[in-house]
């Protein structure tokens, strides 16, 4: 049953949302149970090397009717009780030994797959979280643009009334104002979609989400060259580790099937009791009680099994070659993911720098065009275009900043070192959203 999403009154950050997702996300809970099930393979396989103790017993009653020509019919019944306690200890069973080794590799594979699920959860949480706050930033930019176009419309309307501006200036501002309102509506719809994606992971939430503070610079990855990241990803990526364990398990499977050609040796001891109340064939016999103890070794030498053993060996070897190919594919994929994520960070940082300059220049352009419009040397359309460019640059800058942060998480995931502490580090870059909750931002 999913836990109720309880967030602090101060608002929620990445780590808060991640802790909720650990309990509420069904995909991650399924991964946790998958690991728990896989860990039972070791005790199951170990049981094949440990002693086996069994007990069986039974009770029988035999009834007989004897008919004679010169004597009355005789009816008799005899009860018999028997039980046996048997202990068997495998002495030489190489198939069981390799099965035990294989189970350890299978559990190692399951643990690597769970680590991969943990990293995937962090990425899904961060992606959904950044999607929400980016949508909120888009709403903020759309609201600012709408407010600016309203002010420009009011100014153009006054100018037309005073005879200092043409009616086309008023119509242009009115058109841009309607367009800005439409963009605000679309931004609110986008926020609802992004919030639904986040709540799909963590459950319903209403607390405001912390946003990236404007003055904070997006950190550069360390080391600041891609080669070490690629090399580390090809060794430490959880998918690579899982496939490496799968290959070891496949090799153990081959050895286990080859061991089917070897003899097996077991030692056993049994203790039993037999009690009877008489002899059905001889009524004069007394009741009997007997005890028995048997001990010895049993040797089984396989000679021919119809070719099944060789077929299973061939099948296991094919699976081993398959695991080798899948390991190489995982290594290449991990390297490609690391290279792509590093390039994403580099491109994101370059885009942030360019957009930051664009915002600064756009502010100056808006200010200059507004002054020029008041003086009659700039047209209204110039002011509107400058305002649109400013708020578009602000929106794109917010997207680029969150995008670069997410690429940094993807880079660490590719290298196999992504952890909850990385979310905590990102939380130090975030701050409260000026007292607004997610729901308030959508209104």
N, C-alpha and C positions, 0 to 999 in steps of 0.2 A: 504494500500500500504506500502510495507516494506521501512524502511529508508535506506539511503545510508550509508555504513560502513565508518565512518570517524574516523581515529585514530591519536593520536598525533605523530609528527615527531620523538619524542624521543623513540618511541616504544610503545608497548601495554602491560599492565599488566592484572591481573585477573579482577579487578574492571572495567577497560575499556571495556573488552570483555563482562562482565556481563551487563553493561549499553546498549551495542549494542544489546545483546540478548533480553533485555526487550522490545525493539521496533521491532526487526526483527524476533524473533522466532514465527512462526505461532501457535505452540501449546500453548505458553504462552498467546498470544493475544486471542486465543479461550477461555482460562480460564478466562481472564479478562472480556470478553463479557458474559460468562456464569454467572459470579458473578453479572454483571450489570442487566442481565435478572432476576436473582433470587431476587434481591433487590426490584423488582416491585411487588413481592407477598404481601408485607405488605400493600401498599396503596390499592391494589385490595381487600384484605380481610377487611381492615378498612372501605371500602366503604359500606360493608353490614351493618354497624352500624350507618352510617350517614344518614341524610335526603335525600330523593329522590324527585326531583322536575321535573315534566313533564308537557307538554302542548300539547294539540291536538285540532284540529279544522277542519272545513270542510264547503264547500259551495255546495248547491244543487239547481238545477233549475228543477221545475216540469211543464210540459206542458200537457194541457188537451184540447180535442176537444169535444164539445157537439153538437149533431145533433138533431134537433126537426122537427116535421112534418110540422108545420105551420110557422116556423120562420127560418131565415138563421142560418147556422152553426156558433157556437161561439168557438173561440180559445182563451185560456188564458194561462198565465205562471206565476208562483210564484217562487221567489228566497228566499232561506233560508240560513242564516249564523249562524254558531255555533262554539264556542271555549270554552275550559275548561283548567284551570290551577290547578294542583293538587300537594299538598305537603304531603309526607308520611314520618313519623318518626317511626322507629322500637323502641318499648318500651321494649319488652322482646323477644329476639331471641337467646337462648343459643347456638344454632348451629353456629351462626355468631360469638359469643364471642369466642368459642373454635377454630373456623377457623382462627380468628385473632391471637390467641395464637400460633396456629400451624404455621402460616406464619412467625412469629418471629423465631421459632426454625428452620424453613427451611432456612431462611436467615443466621442464625448462622451456620448452616451446610455448606452453600455455602461459607461463609467467611473462615471457617476452610479448606475447599477443595481448596480455592484459596491460602491460606497460604501454603498448601501442594504443590500446583503448583509452588509457588515461591521458596520453598526449592528444589523442583525437578529441577527447572531451574538452580539454583546455582550449584547443583551437576552435571547436564549435562554439564554446562559450564566448571566447574573445570575438569571433566573427559576428555572432549575434549581438553581443554587447556593443561593439563598434558600429554595427548596422543601426542600432537604435539611436546612439548618441550622434552619429553622422546625420541621421534623419532629423534629429532635434536641431542640429546646427543648420541644416537646410531650411527648417522652419524659421529659425531666427533670422537667417539671411532673407528669406522671402517676406517676413514681416517688416524688416527694415526697408526692403525695396518698396513694399506697398506703402509704407509710411512716407517714404521719400517721394513717390509718384503722387501721392495725395497732396503733399505740400507743393509739389511743382504744379499740379492741376489747379490748386487754389491760387497760386501766384499768377498762372496764366489767365485764370478767370478774372482776377482783379485787373490784370493788365488789359484784357479785352474790354472790360467795363470802363476802364479809364482811357481807353483808346491808344494805349502804348504798345499793344501786341495784337497780332492778327488772331482771328477766330481759329485758324488752323493750329495755333499753338495750344489752345485749350482742348481741341479735339485729339491732338497727338498725346497730350498728357492724360486725357480721359481714356484713350485706347490703351496706353501703357498701364494705367491704373487697373483696368479690367484684366489685362494680361497678368499683372502681378498678383491679383486676387486669385486668378485661376491657378497660377503656380503655387500659391499658398495652399489651396485646396488639395492639389496633387501631392504636395509635400506632406500634408496631414494624412492622406491616404497611405503614402509610403511608410510613414511612421507606424501606422496601425499594422501594416504587413510585417515590418521589422520587429515590432513588439510581439506579434503573434509567433514569429520564429523563435524569439528568446523564451517566451512562456512555454513553448513546446518542449524546451529543454528543462526549465527550472520550475514550471508551474506559474500560477498567477502571481504577479507582483504589482505593487502600486507605488513603491518608494522611488524617489528621483535617483537617477544614475549620475555618478560623478563624470565630469567631462575633462578632456585634456586642457590644461591651463594655457592661455594664449602665449605667455612668455616662455613656456618650456620648449626647449629644443629637443627634437627627436634624436636619440643617441645613435652613434655610429657603431656597427658591430665590431667586436674585438675577438679574434684578430681581424684586421681591416683588409684582408686579402682573401679571395675565395678558396684557394687551394687547401689550406688546413681544414676548412669546413667540409669540403668535399671528401677529403681523406677520412675525417672522423665519421662522417655520415656512412661511408661504405663499411665501417667497422662496427659502429655503435648504434646505428639505427635499429629500433626494435623489430622492424620487419626483417632486417638482415639477421639479427640474433635469433629470431623465430625460425627462419629458414635454415640457419646453421644448426640449430637443435633438431630440426626436422631431418636434416641430412644425417646427423649422428644417429637418430632413431631408425632411419632407413638402413643404415649400415648394421645396426644391431639386429634389425629384422632379418637381414641376409644371414648373419651368423646364427641366429636362432633357427632358421630353417635348415641350414647346413648341419646343425647339431642334431637334427632328426635322424641322421645316419648313425649317430653314436649310440652305444648301449646305455641303458639306465639301470641303476642299482638302488634298491630300497631295503631298509631294515624294518622289520615289524615284530611286534610282540602282541599276543592276544591272551586274554584270560576269560574263561567261560565256565558256566555252571549249567548242569542238566538235572532236573528232578522229574521223576515219574512216580505215579501212584500205584503202579503195578504193570502186569503184562497182559495185554488183551488176549493173547493166545494161550497163556498158562495162568489161570486164576490163582494158583498157589504161590506164584512168585511174589516176593515182597517189593515194597516201594524202594526205589533206588535214588541215590544222589551222587553226582559225580562232578569233579572239578578238573579243568584242563588248562595248561599253560603251554603256549606254542611261541617259539621265537625263531627267527632265521632271516636270511637275506633272499631277495628275489632279483634275479638278473634277467633283463629283457634285451635281446639283441635283434634289432630290425634287419631283415634280410631283403625283402622285396615288398613294396607297397603299391605296385601297379603304376609306378612312375609319378605318383602324386608329389612325393618329396622333391624330386628334381623340378617339377613344374612350379612348385611354390618357391623354390630357390630362384628360378628364372624370373618369376613375377616380382620377387623382392628386389632382384638386381635391377630390373627395369624401373621400379619405383625409386631405387637409389640414384640412378642416372637422372631421373626426373627431378629429384630433390636437388641434385647438383646444378641442373639448369635453372631451377627456380631460385636457388641461392645467388647465382650470377645475375639473374634478372633483378632480384631485390637489391643487390649492390649497385647495379647500374641505375635503377630507379631512385635509390637514395641519393646517389651522386647528382643525378639530374635535378632532383627536388632541391638539394642544397644550392646548386648553381643557380637555379631559377629564383629561389628565395633571396639569395645574395644580390642577384641582379635587380630584383624587385626593390630591395632596400636602397641600392645605389640610385636607381631611377627615381624612387620616391623622394629621396633626399634632394636630388637635383630638381625635381618638380616642386618641392616645398620651397627651395631657394628662389626659383623663378616666380612662383605664385606669390611669395612674400613680397618680392619686388613689384609684382603686378598690383598687389593691393595698395602698396605705398604710392605707386604712380597713379593708380586710379583715384585715390583720395585727392591727390593734387589736381587731377583732371576734373573731378566733380567740383571741387572748390573753384577752380578757374572758370569753368563753364557757367557756374551759377553767377559769379560776379559779372562775367561777360554778358549773360542774359539780362541781368539787371541794367547793365549799361547800354544794352541794345546792340552789342557787337557780336553776340553769339545767339544762335537759334535755339529754340526750345528742344528740338530734336537732339541737338548736341548735348544738352544737359541730361536728357533721358537716356541717351546711349551711354554716357559716362557713368550714370548711376547704375545702369544694368551691368556694365562691365565691372564695376566695383563689387557688387553683390555676387556676381557670378564668380569672381576671383576669390572672394571670401569663402563661398561654398566649396569651390574646388580645393582651396587650401586646407579646409577642415578635412575633406575626404582624403587628400594626400597625406596629411599627418597621421590619421588613423590607419590608412593603408600601409604606411611605412612601419608603424608599430606592429601591425599584424604580420607583415613579411618578416620582421625580426623574430616573432614567435615561430613562424614556419621554418625559419632557418635553424633555430634551436631544436625544433621537432625533428627535422631531417638529420641533425647531428646526434639525436638521441639523448639530449640533455635538458629538454623542456620539462619544467616542474612548476608546482604551484608557487614556488618562491619567485618565479619570473612574473607572475601576475601581481604579486605583492610589490615587486620592484616597479611595475608599471603604475600601480596605485599611487606611488609617491609623485607621479607626474600629473595625477588627476586632481580635480577639485570639485566642490559642490556646484550644482548648476544654478546658482543665484536664486536659490529658494524655490525653484520651479520643479514640480514633479513631472513625470512623463505624461500623465493625464492632463495636467494644466497646459503643458506645451502643445497638446493637440487641440486645445479648445480655442 
